[in-house]
């Protein structure tokens, strides 16, 4: 099997170890973001996450999160985006000016789904 072309990869993100978290220098940015979220009534709906990679994903793949409330654990796995049965996106990446950006709600939009929550099963290994 031939190696995949570089064009099948998502735009690169820093590895977790290299990604820079929020700091005092980001206070004005955060205030501006809070203002935009408040203006649109989304302050209690959206927040921030540190974009990073632990491993590369192809453009046709998405991370899917499952949870076990009794054990209080989360598990994340890779699935093909067009084959997953998990239809509740929970994290998005903004991709302005990237022609292959895709979102569950608006194909070709300025963002893509990077994590979906499994609303069908609560624990890995359970039947739906």
N, C-alpha and C positions, 0 to 999 in steps of 0.2 A: 504494500500500500504506500503510495507516495505521500510525502509530507504535505500538510495543508498549506495553501497559499497564505501569505501574510494578510491578504485582503479579507480573509474569513475571520480575522481577530477583531475584537472590539478595540477602540482606542485605548491605549495603555493607561493604567493608573499606577501610582506608586505602590510598592509593597507596603504592608502595614507598618513594618519597622521604620520605613522612611517617610511615611505620611505625617504631616504636621497638623496637630490638633489645634483647637481654638486657643487663643492666648490673649493677653491684654491688648495687643496690636489689632485685634479683630473687634473691639468694642463698638466702633462706629458702624462697621458692617452688620453686626448683630442687631444693633438698634434700628438700622434701616430695614433689615429683613423683618424684624418684629413689626415695624410700621406697615409694611406691605401686607403681611399676614393679617394684621388687625383690620386694615382697610377692606380686605376681601372676606372677613369673617372666618379666617382659617387659623387663628392663633392656637386653638386647641385641637386642630386637625393635623397639622404638619409641623415638623421640626427639622433638625439637622442630623446628618450622619457623616462620619469621616469616610470619604470614598477612598478605597484601597483595594488591592488584589492580594489574595493568598496564592492564587494560581490563575492562569489565563482561562478565559471562557471564549468560545467561538460566538459569532454574531447570532447563531441560531440556538444558543443555550441561555438558560436562566437558572438562578438559584431558587430552590424551593425550601421553605422552612416548615418544619413540623414541630409540634410541642407535646409534651407530656405534663399536664398540669399537676398530676399526683406526685411525680418525681421532680417537678419544677425544673425541667430541662428543655432546651431547644436543640434541634438538629437541623442542619442545612445540607442539601445535596444538589447536584447538578442534574437538570432534565432538559430535553429538547423543548424549546419554547412553543413550537407548534404541536407538541404531543402531550404536554402536561394537562392534567385535568383540574389543576388548581388555579382558579380564576380570580383570586383576590390579591392583586398586586399591593405590596406594602412599602417598597422602596423604588425610587426612580432616579435616574441620572439625567441631568440636563445636558443636551447635546446641540446647542445652537450651531447652525451652519454645517452640520454633518449630514450629508444626503441620505445615508442609510439609517438614520435614527428612526426607531419605531417604538410606539407605545401601544399598550393593549387597547386604549380607548381611541386614539387618533393615529392611524398608520401614517408614517412620514412626519410626525410631529417633532417638536424640539426636545424630546426626552425619550428614554427607553426604560422599560421595566428591568430592574436588576434583581429583585427579590419578590417572590410571591409567597403568601401564607397558604398552607394546606388547610382548607376549611372542611375537607371531607373526612380526614382522619386526625385523631389527636396524637397518636403514637406510631412510630415506625413499627411495621409488622402487623398492625391491626387491619382487618378487612374493612372495606368501605361499606 
